[in-house]
Amino acid sequence: MENQATTTVDNPYGLAALWAGGGIISRSILIVLLIMSLSSWYVMLTKLWDQRKLRQSVRVVEKQFWTAPSVKDGVERLKKGDEFRNIAEDGLRAASHHDGRLTDRIDLNEWITMSLQRSTDVVSSKLNQGLGLLATVGSTAPFVGLFGTVWGILNALVGIGIAGQASIDKVAGPVGEALIMTAIGLFVAVPAVMGYNWLLGRNKSLQDALRNFASDLQAYLVGGVRMGNPEVAGGARPAAAKAAPAGK
């Protein structure tokens, strides 16, 4: 039985053929879509890392900060650079520097609340950084791919018209390559939209934790009682609240 020689035939279609046969506009669209995809994945991964660290800080605050003998000791138990530590330090500074002509018209409660609100707003802004890019990629990538498809089909039809051949093999290849642009646009957009919605929901839970911490700290610095679940608050003794008047 004779061995039949096998030959490898290069695929005349696909991404490689699209890049090789595409003009400056087609290649530019592919590069733009690649940049959009890489940037969206970079934002998603970095935001997940930031959220992971902040979630760990939430657990540390419950175990370390609220069980400290004083607010100042609780601050020292948190790592430097920790977002919750920054909020607590701002609250302590506000409680310690409630003096001057301006503060004569603002009571201690409102003064501390304003300081803690600014601190939580800063952290919330950091959490939301980059989400606008995901929303932009998710909403524009399909249209960028669609533009590439329209441009590719136009060039394919022009080429077919010049060649004077309209057979199925002459039409299917160029048009199919052009449709790949739409598929790439969807491939870029779908993860960006899903990542945006997922990160937004996780940010909301973290922002609630920040606001709850600020509210509990404000109540402690002013009234000596932590707001929230009494069983959870029981871990922090009223001695922690006495650090605020002592700091003033």
NORWOVEN-V680105 format. One line per field, one symbol per residue. phi: phi as a letter, one per 30 degrees, with the letter a starting at -180 (. if undefined). psi: psi as a letter, one per 20 degrees, with the letter a starting at -180 (. if undefined). A space follows every 10 residues. Layout:
phi = ???
psi = ???
This chain:
phi = .ddddccccd ddcjdddddd cddddddddd dddddddddd dddddddddd dddddddddd dddcddcddb dddddddddd jddddddddd ddddddbdaj ddddcbdddd dddddddddd dddddddddj ddddddddcc eddddddddd dddddddddd dddibbdddd cddddddddd eddddddddd dddddddddd dddddddddd dddddddddd dccibddjde dddddcdedd dddddddd
psi = ppppppqppp oiaagghggh iqahgghggh gghggggghg hgggghhhgg hghhhhhghh ghhggijqhr gghhghiqqp iphhgggghh gghhhilmrr hgihiprhgh ghggghgggh hgghhhhiph hhgghgghhh ghhghhghgg gghghghggh hghjpkrhhh ggfgghhhhh ggggghhhgg hggghghghg hhhghhhghg hgghgggghg hgijpprbph hghhhoqihh hihghhi.
